[in-house]
Amino acid sequence: MSVAPPFYSHGLKVTVFTPLLTGGSIAIPENPAMIDLPEWFDRLRPTWYSAAPTLHRAILDKARTSAKASAMHSLRFIISGGAPLPQAVREDLQAILKVDLLRKDGEPLMKQEDLHAPHTLYERVQDEAVRLALTSGRSRRAVAVDLGVGLSTLRHWLDRRREREIDAPPADRHEDMAAELKRLRRENEILHQERDILKKATAFFAKEGSR
């Protein structure tokens, strides 16, 4: 959902360009200056939104007056950009809406330099979509619809993940391969020993039979 002013870098690059680059769509309220939670959350059904601290505070104030705030939305996460968001606002938003606010160690997950690099958020959306497709047990179509991206886009991201893992397998896969190689070498060593024993036994019995 695009509620940040588009004439600012954050509003244009993060809330407009990023959804379009990921094959998704943009939900825009009739009047972004008027916070209407039933419209923003229930009617528009966004999967995420990004805003500056001032707007987060205003949304929090509205959510506090609604007993159904957490039930009316389909948000998967919220992003805070610009100035640092006060810890109390962050904690209350997460508690009332029951959704993660992308923050880390008290600092915005979206750092200031990230506002000029929408590709950073693009990669985060890819990673989250691929993770859900591989681990949630839901169909790819359901995951794509839930995240607001195209099914073909999700398939493309999955293909790219497989290609990266083939070129550079994760550390745990290296460990599995090393363990499997060790096991095969041990089996090969045992087979060689058994073969040598069989050869010696064959030679012994052949010698005994010729007497």
PATORDO-837131 format. One line per field, with one value per residue: x, y, z of N, C-alpha, C in turn; residue number from 1; residue in three letters. Coordinates in Angstrom, 3 decimals, always signed. Example, Ala and Ser with C-alpha at 12.3 -4.5 7.8 and 13.67 -1.06 7.14 Angstrom:
<atoms>
n_x: (+13.190,+12.850)
n_y: (-5.690,-2.250)
n_z: (+7.800,+7.080)
ca_x: (+12.300,+13.670)
ca_y: (-4.500,-1.060)
ca_z: (+7.800,+7.140)
c_x: (+13.200,+12.900)
c_y: (-3.300,+0.030)
c_z: (+7.800,+7.870)
i: (1,2)
aa: (ALA,SER)
</atoms>
This chain:
<atoms>
n_x: (+0.855,+0.600,+1.206,+2.961,+4.185,+4.595,+6.330,+8.572,+11.723,+11.585,+8.825,+8.383,+10.378,+10.426,+7.730,+6.407,+8.033,+9.276,+7.129,+6.209,+8.487,+8.703,+6.680,+4.234,+1.336,-0.068,-1.737,-3.702,-4.997,-8.113,-7.878,-4.950,-4.151,-5.988,-6.472,-7.971,-8.748,-10.534,-10.792,-8.062,-6.933,-8.920,-10.521,-8.693,-6.747,-3.779,-0.495,+1.762,+3.074,+4.835,+6.190,+6.934,+8.006,+6.085,+3.662,+3.333,+2.829,+0.369,-1.225,-1.060,-2.432,-5.030,-5.435,-5.494,-7.998,-9.639,-11.127,-10.888,-8.635,-6.404,-7.608,-8.708,-6.830,-4.435,-1.736,+1.681,+4.102,+5.567,+7.224,+9.557,+10.732,+13.169,+13.524,+14.611,+12.374,+10.545,+10.998,+8.772,+6.581,+7.069,+6.891,+4.225,+2.776,+3.405,+2.308,-0.438,-1.267,-0.242,+1.925,+5.103,+7.361,+9.709,+12.510,+15.711,+17.699,+16.929,+17.361,+16.365,+15.490,+15.497,+17.956,+19.291,+20.731,+19.572,+17.209,+17.712,+18.165,+16.209,+16.464,+17.480,+15.331,+13.795,+15.221,+14.827,+12.094,+11.985,+13.457,+11.781,+9.452,+10.351,+11.129,+8.643,+7.330,+8.785,+8.672,+6.219,+4.225,+2.109,+0.452,+2.205,+0.800,-0.993,+0.785,+1.881,-0.397,-0.995,+1.206,+1.011,+2.311,+3.178,+2.480,+4.246,+6.432,+7.149,+7.858,+10.080,+11.823,+12.210,+13.529,+15.875,+16.938,+17.503,+19.483,+21.503,+22.117,+23.136,+25.453,+26.744,+26.586,+24.835,+26.293,+25.535,+24.894,+27.379,+28.564,+26.995,+27.661,+30.375,+30.285,+28.961,+30.828,+32.939,+31.745,+31.403,+34.049,+34.961,+33.356,+34.371,+36.968,+36.521,+35.446,+37.679,+39.343,+37.837,+37.912,+40.669,+40.967,+39.301,+40.696,+43.079,+42.010,+40.969,+43.297,+44.584,+42.868,+42.953,+45.595,+45.646,+43.927,+45.365,+47.163)
n_y: (-1.186,+2.179,+4.878,+6.743,+9.989,+10.465,+12.310,+12.334,+10.634,+8.158,+7.523,+7.299,+5.514,+3.270,+2.573,+2.652,+2.053,-0.387,-2.394,-2.551,-3.404,-5.963,-7.322,-6.905,-5.144,-1.861,-0.411,+2.378,+4.663,+6.528,+9.031,+9.699,+11.353,+11.154,+8.996,+6.020,+3.229,+0.962,+1.251,+1.301,-1.099,-3.199,-2.957,-2.369,-4.311,-4.622,-6.204,-5.253,-2.190,+0.935,+3.541,+6.788,+7.731,+9.623,+9.059,+6.400,+6.724,+8.027,+6.060,+4.147,+5.464,+5.448,+2.685,+1.947,+2.682,+0.912,-2.168,-4.245,-4.068,-5.750,-7.886,-7.010,-6.620,-7.770,-7.750,-8.627,-7.648,-4.588,-1.597,+0.753,+3.817,+6.470,+8.697,+7.371,+5.155,+5.566,+3.319,+2.611,+3.158,+1.370,-1.120,-1.046,-0.907,-3.388,-5.071,-4.435,-4.683,-7.130,-7.953,-8.070,-5.391,-4.048,-3.768,-3.445,-4.064,-1.632,+0.216,+1.461,-1.054,-0.494,+1.332,+4.696,+4.891,+2.845,+3.844,+4.946,+2.835,+0.807,-1.791,-3.238,-3.718,-5.073,-7.468,-8.486,-8.952,-10.932,-12.999,-13.543,-14.380,-16.700,-18.238,-18.693,-20.088,-22.436,-23.483,-23.131,-24.931,-24.320,-23.768,-22.579,-20.683,-19.708,-18.512,-16.531,-14.959,-14.110,-12.524,-10.648,-10.763,-11.742,-15.065,-16.141,-14.552,-15.369,-18.037,-17.553,-16.420,-18.645,-20.364,-18.919,-19.047,-21.808,-21.988,-20.384,-21.915,-24.180,-23.169,-22.084,-23.825,-23.887,-23.666,-25.821,-27.730,-28.223,-29.485,-31.802,-32.982,-33.434,-35.300,-37.385,-37.992,-38.907,-41.195,-42.741,-43.116,-44.693,-46.979,-47.755,-48.380,-50.603,-52.379,-52.774,-54.099,-56.421,-57.498,-58.061,-59.996,-62.006,-62.636,-63.706,-65.887,-67.399,-68.019,-69.558,-71.811,-72.803,-73.605,-75.549,-77.384,-78.390,-80.177)
n_z: (+0.000,-0.869,+0.921,+1.728,+0.931,-2.533,-3.620,-2.145,-1.756,-0.397,-0.501,-3.274,-4.369,-2.642,-1.970,-4.378,-6.738,-5.903,-5.440,-8.109,-9.478,-8.490,-9.663,-8.542,-7.277,-6.620,-3.941,-3.381,-1.156,-1.224,-0.086,+1.009,+3.061,+5.014,+7.541,+7.308,+8.633,+8.081,+5.291,+4.430,+5.473,+5.431,+3.039,+0.948,+1.413,+1.719,+1.611,+2.768,+4.100,+3.994,+5.913,+7.356,+10.719,+11.785,+10.450,+11.196,+13.936,+13.808,+12.628,+14.619,+16.693,+15.637,+15.447,+18.104,+18.912,+17.738,+18.114,+16.419,+14.894,+14.401,+13.179,+10.834,+8.867,+6.320,+6.514,+6.119,+6.930,+8.168,+7.217,+8.399,+7.477,+6.957,+9.654,+12.878,+14.532,+17.506,+20.233,+21.818,+20.173,+18.108,+19.465,+20.390,+17.991,+16.839,+18.770,+18.756,+16.035,+15.526,+13.839,+12.223,+12.524,+10.498,+11.919,+13.527,+16.263,+17.441,+15.472,+12.228,+9.917,+7.273,+6.223,+5.819,+3.406,+2.035,+1.112,-1.286,-2.846,-4.112,-4.912,-2.832,-1.030,-2.847,-3.116,-0.551,-0.554,-2.503,-1.194,+1.011,-0.292,-1.644,+0.546,+1.818,-0.213,-0.266,+2.310,+3.617,+2.983,+1.420,-1.761,-4.693,-6.127,-4.187,-2.372,-4.023,-4.584,-2.000,-1.359,-3.291,-5.762,-9.132,-10.369,-12.250,-11.744,-9.147,-9.724,-11.316,-9.417,-7.758,-9.525,-9.897,-7.308,-7.141,-9.117,-7.985,-5.721,-6.879,-8.077,-5.842,-3.261,-0.075,+3.277,+4.967,+3.127,+1.999,+4.174,+4.334,+1.903,+2.316,+4.398,+3.106,+1.119,+2.715,+3.768,+1.443,+0.664,+2.765,+2.438,-0.035,+0.663,+2.320,+0.450,-1.187,+0.647,+1.125,-1.429,-1.694,+0.311,-0.722,-3.070,-1.985,-0.583,-2.711,-4.107,-2.161,-1.808,-4.374,-4.543,-2.534,-3.635,-5.755,-4.763)
ca_x: (+0.000,+1.397,+0.645,+4.018,+4.131,+5.454,+7.315,+9.787,+12.434,+11.062,+7.496,+8.415,+11.222,+10.123,+6.327,+5.880,+8.905,+9.539,+6.052,+6.137,+9.639,+8.508,+5.528,+3.042,+0.445,-0.051,-3.035,-3.607,-6.253,-8.731,-7.279,-3.862,-3.977,-6.998,-6.264,-9.230,-8.298,-11.371,-10.431,-6.660,-6.614,-9.943,-10.959,-7.549,-6.064,-2.350,+0.322,+2.735,+3.141,+6.018,+5.885,+7.831,+7.512,+4.884,+2.489,+3.182,+2.183,-1.035,-1.886,-1.150,-3.513,-6.290,-5.559,-5.813,-9.430,-10.390,-10.933,-10.701,-7.533,-5.544,-8.381,-9.180,-5.769,-3.725,-0.330,+2.711,+5.129,+5.526,+8.566,+9.702,+11.848,+13.450,+14.068,+14.382,+11.048,+10.656,+10.777,+7.418,+5.674,+7.320,+6.356,+2.763,+2.277,+3.529,+1.402,-1.835,-1.523,+0.265,+2.707,+6.469,+7.821,+11.071,+13.495,+16.770,+18.534,+16.527,+17.605,+15.526,+16.055,+15.768,+18.878,+19.088,+21.234,+18.672,+16.109,+18.116,+18.462,+15.032,+16.814,+17.700,+14.035,+13.392,+15.833,+14.186,+10.793,+12.291,+13.845,+10.607,+8.539,+10.933,+11.062,+7.262,+7.000,+9.491,+8.511,+4.895,+3.315,+1.028,+0.753,+2.892,-0.207,-1.514,+1.829,+1.976,-1.565,-0.891,+2.240,+0.697,+3.234,+2.723,+2.924,+5.433,+7.539,+7.557,+8.573,+11.391,+12.657,+12.562,+14.545,+17.129,+17.462,+18.108,+20.723,+22.513,+22.520,+23.982,+26.755,+27.357,+25.737,+24.934,+27.286,+25.064,+24.978,+28.794,+28.803,+26.347,+28.458,+31.627,+29.960,+28.649,+32.091,+33.668,+31.100,+31.692,+35.453,+35.065,+32.790,+35.297,+38.098,+36.065,+35.325,+39.036,+39.823,+37.124,+38.425,+41.992,+40.765,+38.756,+41.782,+43.976,+41.310,+40.877,+44.624,+44.880,+42.122,+43.453,+46.838,+45.325,+43.255,+46.297,+48.031)
ca_y: (+0.000,+3.391,+5.987,+7.739,+10.967,+10.026,+13.325,+12.034,+9.462,+6.943,+7.219,+6.918,+4.357,+2.100,+2.153,+2.611,+1.296,-1.752,-3.323,-2.734,-4.210,-7.346,-7.894,-6.747,-4.022,-0.810,+0.035,+3.768,+5.137,+7.668,+10.228,+9.242,+12.256,+10.809,+7.598,+5.285,+1.836,+0.022,+1.335,+0.962,-2.481,-4.181,-2.886,-2.437,-5.581,-4.655,-7.187,-4.490,-0.764,+1.576,+4.928,+7.471,+7.647,+10.419,+8.328,+5.216,+7.162,+8.321,+4.770,+3.533,+6.124,+4.942,+1.266,+1.825,+2.922,-0.138,-3.486,-5.238,-3.626,-6.870,-8.853,-6.473,-6.459,-8.951,-7.348,-9.608,-6.892,-3.136,-1.030,+2.134,+4.481,+7.828,+8.855,+6.221,+5.067,+5.320,+1.927,+2.430,+3.116,+0.094,-2.231,-0.971,-1.269,-4.831,-5.733,-4.211,-5.231,-8.518,-8.121,-7.609,-4.117,-4.356,-2.996,-4.308,-3.466,-0.258,+1.047,+1.043,-2.059,+0.290,+2.410,+5.847,+4.628,+1.913,+4.571,+5.259,+1.550,-0.057,-3.178,-3.898,-4.223,-6.038,-8.754,-8.979,-9.491,-12.207,-14.002,-13.904,-15.139,-18.019,-18.970,-19.124,-21.088,-23.686,-24.002,-22.917,-26.017,-23.806,-23.799,-21.387,-19.696,-19.099,-17.632,-15.380,-14.108,-13.534,-11.490,-9.653,-10.840,-12.654,-16.455,-16.317,-13.884,-16.264,-19.162,-17.052,-16.297,-19.996,-20.858,-18.216,-19.606,-23.111,-21.749,-19.903,-23.002,-25.077,-22.508,-21.901,-24.506,-23.373,-24.330,-27.113,-28.702,-28.611,-30.447,-33.054,-33.566,-33.916,-36.517,-38.435,-38.378,-39.702,-42.508,-43.483,-43.516,-45.796,-48.154,-48.172,-49.015,-51.927,-53.216,-53.166,-55.095,-57.665,-58.043,-58.644,-61.230,-62.994,-63.085,-64.574,-67.140,-68.140,-68.536,-70.596,-73.025,-73.346,-74.278,-76.744,-78.353,-78.971,-81.146)
ca_z: (+0.000,-0.994,+1.692,+1.894,-0.169,-3.642,-4.014,-1.388,-2.268,+0.238,-1.018,-4.686,-4.677,-1.823,-1.983,-5.747,-7.638,-5.438,-5.806,-9.559,-9.887,-8.063,-10.340,-7.721,-7.565,-5.617,-3.430,-2.978,-0.570,-1.883,+0.493,+1.892,+4.201,+6.011,+7.909,+7.408,+8.749,+7.316,+3.871,+4.219,+5.816,+5.090,+1.650,+0.033,+1.721,+1.360,+2.319,+3.538,+3.819,+4.540,+6.280,+8.283,+12.095,+12.040,+9.968,+12.050,+15.177,+13.509,+12.435,+15.939,+17.427,+15.087,+15.778,+19.528,+19.105,+17.037,+18.723,+15.365,+14.038,+13.981,+12.399,+9.559,+7.863,+5.815,+6.450,+6.474,+7.637,+8.036,+7.117,+8.864,+6.806,+7.403,+11.007,+13.761,+15.146,+18.956,+20.599,+22.336,+19.014,+17.419,+20.252,+20.428,+16.656,+16.683,+19.698,+18.369,+14.703,+15.504,+12.626,+12.441,+11.988,+10.098,+12.663,+14.057,+17.308,+17.696,+14.305,+11.108,+9.034,+6.077,+6.544,+4.956,+2.066,+1.353,+0.490,-2.654,-3.480,-3.968,-5.202,-1.547,-0.593,-3.875,-2.763,+0.667,-0.943,-3.172,-0.207,+1.807,-1.149,-1.872,+1.818,+2.015,-1.229,+0.012,+3.667,+4.213,+2.654,+0.586,-3.194,-5.163,-6.507,-2.961,-1.850,-4.931,-4.358,-0.660,-1.365,-4.307,-6.894,-10.172,-10.232,-13.093,-11.037,-8.062,-10.335,-11.738,-8.214,-7.321,-10.467,-9.604,-6.062,-7.462,-9.861,-7.036,-4.837,-7.663,-8.245,-4.532,-2.267,+1.297,+4.123,+5.461,+2.033,+1.915,+5.247,+3.938,+0.820,+2.899,+5.148,+2.129,+0.485,+3.702,+3.842,+0.214,+0.700,+3.723,+1.775,-1.085,+1.339,+2.757,-0.745,-1.590,+1.605,+0.862,-2.686,-1.445,+1.081,-1.638,-3.952,-1.221,-0.305,-3.967,-4.390,-1.179,-2.088,-5.631,-4.230,-1.763,-4.518,-6.716,-4.099)
c_x: (+0.887,+0.695,+1.690,+3.969,+5.085,+6.458,+8.562,+10.409,+11.855,+9.712,+7.528,+9.166,+10.823,+8.687,+5.702,+6.746,+9.079,+8.396,+5.985,+7.292,+9.467,+7.283,+4.244,+2.196,+0.504,-1.477,-2.873,-4.949,-6.818,-8.150,-6.188,-3.667,-4.973,-6.888,-7.607,-8.886,-9.203,-11.056,-9.018,-6.407,-7.624,-10.310,-9.795,-6.728,-4.588,-1.617,+1.468,+2.574,+4.398,+5.694,+6.966,+7.219,+6.230,+3.622,+2.263,+2.473,+0.695,-1.831,-2.074,-2.292,-4.877,-6.509,-5.941,-7.306,-10.290,-10.084,-10.624,-9.535,-6.697,-6.279,-8.740,-8.093,-5.178,-2.240,+0.585,+3.857,+4.901,+6.966,+8.538,+10.926,+12.052,+14.060,+13.800,+13.005,+11.209,+10.268,+9.353,+6.405,+5.826,+6.670,+4.831,+2.155,+2.300,+2.535,-0.057,-2.158,-1.062,+0.991,+4.092,+6.714,+9.300,+12.062,+14.547,+17.615,+18.209,+16.762,+16.717,+16.227,+16.372,+16.675,+18.726,+19.577,+20.349,+17.538,+16.430,+18.490,+17.281,+15.334,+17.055,+16.402,+13.506,+13.951,+15.205,+12.830,+10.985,+12.572,+12.644,+9.644,+9.052,+10.853,+9.654,+6.890,+7.612,+9.141,+7.094,+3.933,+2.142,+1.434,+1.456,+1.901,-0.745,-0.499,+1.929,+0.820,-1.455,+0.102,+1.981,+1.696,+2.687,+3.260,+4.183,+6.655,+8.055,+8.320,+9.966,+12.338,+13.096,+13.645,+15.893,+17.757,+18.144,+19.436,+21.831,+23.012,+23.374,+25.379,+27.494,+26.467,+25.897,+25.868,+26.821,+25.088,+26.423,+29.100,+28.193,+27.163,+29.761,+31.397,+29.679,+29.921,+32.917,+33.088,+31.432,+33.146,+35.652,+34.528,+33.738,+36.507,+37.735,+35.952,+36.694,+39.579,+39.151,+37.618,+39.777,+41.867,+40.260,+39.826,+42.713,+43.313,+41.223,+42.207,+44.979,+44.174,+42.536,+44.740,+46.599,+44.699,+44.208,+47.237,+47.481)
c_y: (+1.230,+4.530,+7.059,+8.701,+10.593,+11.069,+13.243,+10.755,+8.169,+6.548,+6.720,+5.610,+3.105,+1.632,+2.125,+1.724,-0.159,-2.716,-3.589,-3.597,-5.678,-7.991,-7.772,-5.578,-3.032,-0.469,+1.449,+4.212,+6.330,+8.973,+9.811,+10.129,+11.965,+9.324,+6.938,+3.801,+0.842,+0.049,+0.826,-0.532,-3.490,-4.148,-3.033,-3.715,-5.596,-5.740,-6.520,-3.012,-0.210,+3.039,+5.484,+7.439,+8.426,+9.685,+7.062,+5.586,+7.407,+7.030,+4.066,+4.142,+5.624,+3.488,+1.061,+1.976,+1.863,-1.494,-4.553,-4.908,-4.794,-7.863,-8.331,-6.398,-7.805,-8.647,-8.500,-8.927,-5.405,-2.642,+0.399,+2.728,+5.879,+7.853,+7.609,+6.286,+4.802,+3.888,+1.674,+2.339,+1.792,-1.059,-2.231,-1.346,-2.777,-5.577,-5.613,-4.847,-6.678,-8.828,-7.526,-6.252,-4.287,-3.376,-3.960,-3.525,-1.992,+0.689,+0.575,-0.023,-1.421,+1.453,+3.536,+5.585,+3.668,+2.633,+4.922,+3.990,+0.617,-1.517,-3.951,-4.493,-5.262,-7.421,-9.338,-9.604,-10.834,-13.296,-14.479,-14.760,-16.553,-18.862,-19.520,-20.224,-22.448,-24.300,-23.909,-24.073,-25.574,-23.850,-22.511,-20.295,-18.955,-18.128,-16.367,-14.414,-13.392,-12.377,-10.410,-9.611,-11.830,-14.060,-16.705,-15.664,-14.766,-17.460,-18.751,-16.929,-17.664,-20.585,-20.212,-18.735,-20.950,-22.930,-21.276,-21.029,-24.030,-24.489,-22.357,-22.531,-23.904,-24.219,-25.699,-28.169,-29.152,-29.669,-31.801,-33.765,-34.141,-35.222,-37.677,-38.919,-39.247,-41.109,-43.348,-43.954,-44.705,-47.086,-48.678,-48.887,-50.439,-52.878,-53.691,-54.247,-56.449,-58.320,-58.712,-59.954,-62.339,-63.528,-64.049,-65.911,-68.002,-68.781,-69.676,-71.892,-73.651,-74.103,-75.570,-77.808,-79.014,-79.989,-82.545)
c_z: (+0.000,-0.261,+1.962,+0.710,-1.302,-4.098,-3.148,-1.930,-1.711,-0.359,-2.447,-4.906,-3.906,-1.993,-3.370,-6.639,-7.208,-5.747,-7.305,-10.062,-9.530,-8.697,-9.555,-8.161,-6.412,-5.231,-2.900,-2.410,-1.336,-1.375,+1.473,+3.120,+5.311,+6.331,+8.182,+7.445,+8.019,+5.819,+3.645,+4.400,+5.282,+3.603,+0.672,+0.213,+1.303,+2.142,+3.087,+3.211,+4.470,+4.798,+7.188,+9.684,+12.367,+11.619,+10.785,+13.362,+14.949,+13.306,+13.770,+16.746,+16.944,+15.501,+17.241,+19.788,+18.425,+17.655,+17.693,+14.449,+13.526,+13.102,+11.018,+8.487,+7.438,+5.676,+6.848,+7.220,+7.384,+7.985,+7.643,+8.202,+7.340,+8.788,+11.843,+14.414,+16.638,+19.304,+21.080,+21.201,+18.282,+18.165,+20.275,+19.077,+16.459,+17.570,+19.251,+17.017,+14.563,+14.199,+12.878,+11.787,+11.699,+10.719,+13.196,+15.053,+17.537,+16.546,+13.165,+10.282,+7.682,+6.471,+5.513,+3.540,+1.294,+0.639,-0.954,-3.412,-3.313,-4.243,-3.902,-1.031,-1.567,-3.537,-1.512,+0.353,-1.638,-2.153,+0.606,+0.978,-1.378,-0.599,+2.048,+1.030,-0.903,+1.361,+4.227,+3.970,+1.804,-0.876,-3.595,-5.543,-5.272,-2.369,-2.698,-4.706,-3.020,-0.624,-2.407,-5.439,-7.912,-9.955,-11.055,-12.441,-9.915,-8.613,-10.779,-10.547,-7.702,-8.222,-10.184,-8.319,-6.332,-8.187,-8.927,-6.146,-5.570,-7.798,-6.921,-3.469,-0.877,+2.144,+4.598,+4.373,+1.823,+2.967,+4.905,+2.859,+1.353,+3.662,+4.199,+1.440,+1.429,+3.795,+2.615,+0.181,+1.634,+3.116,+0.696,-0.487,+1.790,+1.575,-1.234,-0.657,+1.358,-0.420,-2.483,-0.683,+0.165,-2.580,-3.228,-0.932,-1.555,-4.297,-3.436,-1.522,-3.422,-5.414,-3.488,-2.682,-5.497,-6.076,-4.222)
i: (1,2,3,4,5,6,7,8,9,10,11,12,13,14,15,16,17,18,19,20,21,22,23,24,25,26,27,28,29,30,31,32,33,34,35,36,37,38,39,40,41,42,43,44,45,46,47,48,49,50,51,52,53,54,55,56,57,58,59,60,61,62,63,64,65,66,67,68,69,70,71,72,73,74,75,76,77,78,79,80,81,82,83,84,85,86,87,88,89,90,91,92,93,94,95,96,97,98,99,100,101,102,103,104,105,106,107,108,109,110,111,112,113,114,115,116,117,118,119,120,121,122,123,124,125,126,127,128,129,130,131,132,133,134,135,136,137,138,139,140,141,142,143,144,145,146,147,148,149,150,151,152,153,154,155,156,157,158,159,160,161,162,163,164,165,166,167,168,169,170,171,172,173,174,175,176,177,178,179,180,181,182,183,184,185,186,187,188,189,190,191,192,193,194,195,196,197,198,199,200,201,202,203,204,205,206,207,208,209,210,211)
aa: (MET,SER,VAL,ALA,PRO,PRO,PHE,TYR,SER,HIS,GLY,LEU,LYS,VAL,THR,VAL,PHE,THR,PRO,LEU,LEU,THR,GLY,GLY,SER,ILE,ALA,ILE,PRO,GLU,ASN,PRO,ALA,MET,ILE,ASP,LEU,PRO,GLU,TRP,PHE,ASP,ARG,LEU,ARG,PRO,THR,TRP,TYR,SER,ALA,ALA,PRO,THR,LEU,HIS,ARG,ALA,ILE,LEU,ASP,LYS,ALA,ARG,THR,SER,ALA,LYS,ALA,SER,ALA,MET,HIS,SER,LEU,ARG,PHE,ILE,ILE,SER,GLY,GLY,ALA,PRO,LEU,PRO,GLN,ALA,VAL,ARG,GLU,ASP,LEU,GLN,ALA,ILE,LEU,LYS,VAL,ASP,LEU,LEU,ARG,LYS,ASP,GLY,GLU,PRO,LEU,MET,LYS,GLN,GLU,ASP,LEU,HIS,ALA,PRO,HIS,THR,LEU,TYR,GLU,ARG,VAL,GLN,ASP,GLU,ALA,VAL,ARG,LEU,ALA,LEU,THR,SER,GLY,ARG,SER,ARG,ARG,ALA,VAL,ALA,VAL,ASP,LEU,GLY,VAL,GLY,LEU,SER,THR,LEU,ARG,HIS,TRP,LEU,ASP,ARG,ARG,ARG,GLU,ARG,GLU,ILE,ASP,ALA,PRO,PRO,ALA,ASP,ARG,HIS,GLU,ASP,MET,ALA,ALA,GLU,LEU,LYS,ARG,LEU,ARG,ARG,GLU,ASN,GLU,ILE,LEU,HIS,GLN,GLU,ARG,ASP,ILE,LEU,LYS,LYS,ALA,THR,ALA,PHE,PHE,ALA,LYS,GLU,GLY,SER,ARG)
</atoms>
